Amino acid sequence: MVPRVSTSIPHPDFAAERFTRCPDARFQPAPADGVLPEGFFTTTNLPTYVRIDGQWRMPREPRMDGALVLDAQGALWIREGRRVRAGERVVVGLAEDGSDGVYVNTAYLGGGGEGEFKFMTSEVSREKPIDYAQMARVLVEERERGGYPIWVTGPALVHSRARADMTWFIANGFVGALLAGNAVAVHDIEASIFGTTLGMSGTGEATSGGHGLHMRAINKVRAAGSIAKAVEAGVITNGIMHACVIHKVPFVLTGSIRDDGPLPDVVTDNVGGQDAMRRHAVKATMAVMVATALHAIATGNMLPAFVTEKDGSLRELPTICVDSSEFVVSKLKDRGTHQAFGVVTNAQDFMHILRLYVERELSARASATKPA
């Protein structure tokens, strides 16, 4: 499997007899805030259709592990259970084949036959070839179509000296939003102010007193009031967070139980952090996840496996997961993000090579458009 520039997903033929004979979906009211009725339908990240008044409709904000909710205005949503309010109408039923008024389209997953959303079906290996040229084309296509690629990164990206490459992708319009933890921003800012990450120099050598430099970086940002204010004040002069501020790329930094500081921009409430990330996940047209296990899996749980275009057509949502261990990529796929393309390599190599291929792709396209 390789990420494709555009893979269309056909809508089912709802004029076929197998669908016209299906009943409307059944709804029951939520018994209390944050409590779903017994037998509620549990969503997947695949294209889902609900039959209401004889018409098959797709819900808004698709994701796995949610419920189907019809609001007071008649709009159909996928909502996390905690966000459902008492009395809201929730779809009940277990079948995904339309017999309960809900159809999950698994036919396009492979082999042409009907499948089923499943966990634990991954096949990931560091021995598989990495098609950087194709990934570069996917990124460039997303930028050209005005897409919204979200990047999910871990601190290894900064420690491995891929910081300049991430900054380049932000500055050149390949990042719609950055989702990360406190550590990514802390060590990126430490690199800007002190030239170190976790006290390590650019050559990876420990520096005298370096163990406290990330704390000094946090303190300078807290004194400024925020990351943006620290950029405006000239405290932060380069790097990933600087690029996000300068180029107005939104970012979500979420907290961990072991965070130092944290930075003033960090969302320290887990549920609040999920909500903040979700606001970008619902707009995502592509996802690139680099060197982070928990953030990658958390984001994968929020993403649909498809993008709905303005004309109502569907295409697969390109999802690239990069880690030095097969474990992380397999875990993401095993948790249902089946569309993820796994790249088993270190963050530094991936970012350097991907940037090289994107630059080549841009150069080739520029040459192709020049008059003869």
N, C-alpha and C positions, 0 to 999 in steps of 0.2 A: 504494500500500500504506500502510495506517495501522495502528498497534498496536491490537489488539482486546482487549476486556475478557476474553473467554473464547472461544477457538476450539478446539472439540473435534477430536480426530484419531481417527477410527475405527480399531479393530483390523481387520486383514484377516480374511476369512472362511476360517479354516483348515480348515473342513469341505469346502471346494470341492475338486474333483478335482485342480486344478492344484497344490494344496498336499499333498494326501494321497499323491500320487505322488512327492513329493520324497524324496530319501534323507536319512538322518541326517547331521549334520555330521561331518567327519573331523578327528581330533585327532592332533597329533604333539608329542612332548616337546621342550621348549626345550633346545638342546644345551649351553647354558652360562648363567650368570647374565647377564642383560641382553642375551641373544642369542636371536632368534626363529628358528624353523625356516624353511627356504626355502618360499616359497609361502604364507606366513601371510596370513590375511585382514586387510585394513586397514579399520578402522572409519570411518564418517562420523558426523555429529551427528544423523542421522535415526533414527526408530524402527527398531530392528533385532531380528530374531527368529532364534533358532538352534534347529534341530530336534535334540533329544536324546531317545533312546529313544522316538521316535514323537511327542513332544510339542514344540510350538513355545514357546520360552522367551525372555524378554527379559533381557539382561545388566544387572547393576548398574553404577552410575556411568558412564552413557553419555557419550561424547565422541568427537570426530574424532581421527584419527591414533593410534589405539591398536590393541591386539590383543585377541581374545576368548580368555579363559583360564578353564578349568574347574578349580576348586581341589580339594583333597583331600576336602573336605566335600560336594562336588557343587554348589557355588554357582558361577554363571557371572558373570564380571566383564569389564569392559573395562579393560585395564591399558596404561600406557605401556611401551614395550619395555624401558626401563631398569629397570622394577620387576618384571619377570618373572624368576623363579628357575629354575635348571637343573632339568629334569625335569617342570616344570609342563606340563599339557596345553593346547596352543594350537590353535585352529581354523585349518585350512589350506583354501585354495580362493579363487578370485578372483571368482566369479559372485555377484551380489547379487539374483538372481531366484528363489532357492530351489533351483536345480539342484545347488548344492554344499552344501545344507542350511542356507544362510543367506539370509534375506530382508530387504531394506531397503525400508521403506515410503516410496515417493516419490509415491504416487498423489495425496496430498492437497495437493501443492505448487502445483497450479494446472492449470486446463484439464481436470481430471478424468481425464487420461490418465497413463500411466506415464512418469515422468521419470527423471532420473539426477542424482546428487549431482555438481555441477560447480563449477569455479572460473571466475572471470572472466565473470560474468553480471550484473553490477550495473547499475543505472540510477538514478543519484543526481543531483539538481540543486538548487541554491539557489533555483530558481524554483518548486519544488513548494510547495504550501501546507502550513502546519504546524498540525495539529489539536491545539492545547493542551488543549482541553476533553476530547478522547478520552484523551489521555495522562494527564490528571488523574484521569479515571474509572478507568483501569487501575491507577494507584497506590493510589487509595482502595480499590478492590476487593481489591488484594493485601493491604493492611493489614487489611481486614475479614475476609478468609479466613485470616489468620494466616500469610501467605506470608513468603518470605525474599528480599526484593529486595536485590541487591548493587549498590553504586554504585562505579564505577571513574572516578577523577578525576585530572586533571593540574593542575600549578601555575597554569595560566592561570585556573583557577576562582578561585584566591585573589587573583592579581594584578588580575583584572578586577572585583574588589569584589563577587563573588557569595558571599563567605564567610558573610555573615549568613544568606543563603538556605539554604546547605548546612547550616548549624548548625540552622536551623529544621526542615528535613526530618529530621535526626537526632533532635532533641528531641521531635518529634511522631510518632515511630514509623514513619517511611517508609523507614528504612534498616536492613537486616538485618546488613550488614557493609560496611565501606569498604575498598577495595583501591586503593592508590596508591603513589607513590614517595616517597623521602626528601624531595624538594623540597616536596611539598604540605604535609607536616607542618612542615618547617622554616619556611616562609614564613607559614603559619598561626600558628605559635608566635611568630615575629617580630612579627606583627601584634598578638598579645595582649600581648606584653611591651613593645614599643617603638612600636606604632601605625604600623609601616611594613611593606612587603614589598619585598625587595631594595633597601631604603633609600628607597623611594618613599613619600611621604605619602599620606593618603587622597585627595588631589586629583591624585595622579600626579606630584607634583613631587619632584625629588631633594633629599635632605636632607644637610646637612654631616656627613661621617663615616658616612653611611648605608650605604656599600658594605660595612662590616664588621658591621652589625647582625645579619645572619643568622648570622654566626659566633659572635657573642656569645649569641644565642638558643640555638644548639646547645650552647655551653659551659655555659650555665645548666642545660639539661636533663641533660647528661652529669654535671654536679656533683650533681644531684638523684638520678641513677641510672636514671631512666626517665621516660617521658611521664606515666604515672600518678602517680608519686611527685612530679613537678613540679606536677601539678594539686593533689595532696593538700597540698603545701607552700605553695600559693598563688602559685607562680611563674607558672603559666598560669591565667588567670582567665576566659577566654572563648574562643569560636571553635570550629572543627571538632574538633580533637583533645580539647579540654576537654569538648565535648558527648559525644564517644564514651566518654570515661572516666566522666563523670557518669551517663550513661544506659546504661552497660554494653553499648555497641555494639562488637563486635569489629572490629579493623582489622588489615590486613596492609600493612606498608611494605616495599617491596623496593628493592634497591640498584641503582646505575648506576655505570659506570666513572668518571663525572665528579662523583660526590657529594662534597659538603663534609661533614666530620664523620666518618661520618654520625651521626644520632641513635642512641642505644643500642638502640632498638626495631627498627631496620632489619635485615631479613634480607639479608645481603650476598652470600650464595652463591646463584647463579642457580637451581640445581636445588632448593635448599631453599626459595627464594622461590616457585617453581612449586608445590611441594608445599603450602606454606602457603596460597597462593591457591586451590588445588584443593580444599582442605578446605571452603571456602565455596562454590565453584562447584558442587560436587555437591549442595548444599542449595538452590541458587538457584531461585526461582520467577519471577524477573524480573531484568533487568539494565539499568542506566542508566549509560552511558559518556559522560563529558563532558571534552572537550579533552585527550585523550591518545591518541596513535597506538599506541605499543608496548604499553601496558597494555591498551588496548581489544582489540587483535588477540590478545594473549596470553590474555586472559580468554575471548574468543570461541572460541579453539581448545579451551578446557576445557569449554565449555558444550554440552549437548545442545540440539537445536532444540525440545525438548518437555519438559513436566513430567508426571511420572507421579503421579496422585492416589492417595489411600489406597485407593480402591476399584478401582484398576488401570486406570482410564480415563486417556486422554492428552489434553493440550491444548498448544497452542503456547506456548513460553516468550517472553513479550514482551521484546524487546531494543531499546533506544533508544540510538542513537549520535549524539552531538552534537559538531560541530566547525565551525570557521569556514571550513574547506576541504573541498571535495568529495572530495579525495584520501583523507582518512582514512576517511570513511564508505565510499567505494568499495573501499578496500583491505580493510576488515573484511568486506564482503560478498564480495569476490573471493576471500578466503581461506576461504570456505565457510559463514560465518555468514549464510545467506540470509535468515533471519527478521528480521534487523536493520532497524529503521525509521530512516532517516537524517534528521537535522535539521541543515541547513547554516546555522548562525548562530553568534554568539559566546556564550561561556559566561555572561556577565553577563545578556544579554537572555533567554537560555533559562531560567536559574534564576529570575530575577525573574518572568517571565511564567508559568512553570509553577507557582510558588508561589501566584501570584494565582489561577490557575484551580483549584488544589487547595483553596484556602481557599473559593472560590465553591462548589465541589462539596460540601465539608463543610457549608457553610451551607445549601445547598439540601436536603441529606439531613436535616439537623437540623430544618429547617422542615417537611419532609414527614412527620416522625414526631411532630410536636407535635399534641396533641389539638385538634380543631376547637373 
